[in-house]
């Protein structure tokens, strides 16, 4: 199990150890405790560059996932899941817009990105989108429950 975290922005600070723990809890819950992934934290201009370069989409987005288990050589190492890239600027704006804490919005985006690495997709059809949303909600609820238990301990 390896979870790399690379924080390339300076405006918003989260504990990399807490991000790592949360990601590991998610991997465990998804049946991949030995999964390897990287989490890259960027600002809007940097994620906009990736969005255009790899997805041919204009502007910043909140999260992009780059699965390593897809494509011609995707089965070489099934534990190598891929990369989750999160714009901290967009996460902060979205959190403010929906009156949510930045930390909770970040967790939602981390869950969303990791689910994409596991093949969940919300863009293909309504049933897939609902399945991904249900799984996201269940994982977020689980993480929040664990967070509450840790606070009470």
C-alpha positions as CSV (number, residue, x, y, z in Angstrom):
1,X,0.0,0.0,0.0
2,X,1.4,3.3,-1.0
3,X,-0.4,6.6,-1.1
4,X,1.6,9.6,-2.4
5,X,0.4,13.1,-1.7
6,X,1.9,16.1,-3.6
7,X,0.7,19.5,-2.5
8,X,1.7,22.0,-5.2
9,X,-0.5,24.9,-4.0
10,X,0.0,27.3,-1.1
11,X,-3.4,28.7,-0.3
12,X,-5.2,25.9,1.5
13,X,-3.6,23.6,4.0
14,X,-4.8,20.2,5.0
15,X,-2.8,17.5,6.9
16,X,-1.2,15.2,4.4
17,X,-1.3,12.5,7.0
18,X,-5.0,12.9,7.4
19,X,-5.5,12.8,3.7
20,X,-3.4,9.6,3.6
21,X,-5.5,8.0,6.4
22,X,-8.7,9.0,4.7
23,X,-7.6,7.6,1.4
24,X,-6.5,4.3,3.1
25,X,-9.9,4.0,4.7
26,X,-11.5,4.4,1.3
27,X,-9.2,1.9,-0.3
28,X,-10.0,-0.6,2.5
29,X,-13.8,0.0,2.1
30,X,-13.5,-0.6,-1.7
31,X,-11.7,-3.9,-1.2
32,X,-8.2,-2.7,-2.2
33,X,-6.2,-2.2,0.9
34,X,-3.0,-2.7,-1.0
35,X,-3.9,-0.2,-3.7
36,X,-1.5,2.4,-4.7
37,X,-2.5,5.9,-5.7
38,X,-1.3,9.5,-5.8
39,X,-3.2,12.6,-4.8
40,X,-2.1,15.8,-6.4
41,X,-3.3,19.1,-4.9
42,X,-3.3,22.0,-7.4
43,X,-4.6,25.5,-7.9
44,X,-7.1,26.4,-10.7
45,X,-4.5,27.4,-13.4
46,X,-2.7,24.1,-13.0
47,X,-5.7,21.9,-13.1
48,X,-7.1,23.9,-16.0
49,X,-3.9,23.0,-17.9
50,X,-4.4,19.3,-17.2
51,X,-8.1,19.5,-18.0
52,X,-7.3,20.9,-21.5
53,X,-4.3,18.7,-22.1
54,X,-5.9,15.4,-21.2
55,X,-9.6,15.9,-21.5
56,X,-9.8,18.7,-24.0
57,X,-12.0,20.7,-21.7
58,X,-11.7,24.4,-21.1
59,X,-11.1,25.9,-17.6
60,X,-10.6,24.6,-14.1
61,X,-12.5,21.7,-12.7
62,X,-12.7,20.3,-9.2
63,X,-11.3,16.8,-9.6
64,X,-9.7,14.7,-12.4
65,X,-8.9,11.0,-12.1
66,X,-6.3,9.2,-14.2
67,X,-6.9,5.5,-13.8
68,X,-4.0,3.2,-14.3
69,X,-6.1,0.0,-14.6
70,X,-7.6,1.0,-18.0
71,X,-6.1,0.6,-21.4
72,X,-3.9,-1.9,-23.1
73,X,-1.5,-2.4,-20.1
74,X,-4.1,-1.8,-17.3
75,X,-3.9,-5.3,-16.0
76,X,-0.1,-5.4,-15.4
77,X,-0.4,-4.3,-11.8
78,X,-4.0,-4.2,-10.5
79,X,-2.9,-2.6,-7.2
80,X,-1.6,0.5,-9.1
81,X,-4.9,2.4,-9.2
82,X,-3.8,5.8,-10.6
83,X,-3.9,9.5,-9.8
84,X,-6.5,11.8,-8.3
85,X,-5.9,15.5,-9.0
86,X,-7.9,18.1,-6.9
87,X,-8.1,21.8,-7.4
88,X,-8.0,23.3,-3.9
89,X,-9.2,26.7,-5.3
90,X,-12.3,25.1,-6.8
91,X,-13.0,23.0,-3.7
92,X,-12.9,26.1,-1.6
93,X,-15.3,28.0,-3.9
94,X,-17.7,25.1,-4.0
95,X,-17.6,24.6,-0.2
96,X,-18.4,28.3,0.3
97,X,-21.2,28.2,-2.3
98,X,-23.0,25.3,-0.6
99,X,-22.1,26.4,2.9
100,X,-20.0,23.3,3.7
101,X,-16.7,23.1,5.4
102,X,-13.7,23.0,3.1
103,X,-12.5,19.8,4.7
104,X,-15.9,18.1,3.9
105,X,-15.9,19.3,0.3
106,X,-12.3,18.0,-0.1
107,X,-13.4,14.6,1.3
108,X,-16.3,14.5,-1.3
109,X,-13.9,15.2,-4.1
110,X,-11.3,12.7,-2.9
111,X,-14.1,10.0,-2.8
112,X,-15.3,11.1,-6.2
113,X,-11.8,10.8,-7.7
114,X,-11.0,7.5,-6.1
115,X,-14.4,6.0,-7.3
116,X,-13.4,7.0,-10.8
117,X,-10.2,5.0,-10.3
118,X,-12.4,2.0,-9.5
119,X,-14.4,2.4,-12.7
120,X,-17.3,4.3,-11.4
121,X,-18.6,6.8,-14.0
122,X,-21.3,9.4,-13.8
123,X,-21.1,10.6,-17.4
124,X,-22.2,7.5,-19.3
125,X,-25.9,7.2,-18.2
126,X,-28.3,8.0,-15.4
127,X,-28.1,4.6,-13.7
128,X,-24.3,4.7,-13.5
129,X,-24.5,8.3,-12.2
130,X,-26.9,7.1,-9.5
131,X,-24.8,4.2,-8.6
132,X,-21.7,6.4,-8.2
133,X,-23.7,9.0,-6.1
134,X,-25.0,6.3,-3.8
135,X,-21.5,4.8,-3.3
136,X,-20.1,8.3,-2.7
137,X,-22.8,9.1,-0.1
138,X,-22.1,5.7,1.7
139,X,-18.4,6.3,1.8
140,X,-18.7,9.9,3.0
141,X,-21.1,8.7,5.8
142,X,-18.6,6.0,6.8
143,X,-15.7,8.5,6.9
144,X,-17.7,11.0,8.9
145,X,-18.6,8.3,11.4
146,X,-14.9,7.3,11.8
147,X,-14.0,11.0,12.2
148,X,-16.6,11.4,15.0
149,X,-15.4,8.3,16.7
150,X,-11.8,9.6,16.6
151,X,-13.0,13.0,18.1
152,X,-14.8,11.2,20.9
153,X,-11.8,9.0,21.8
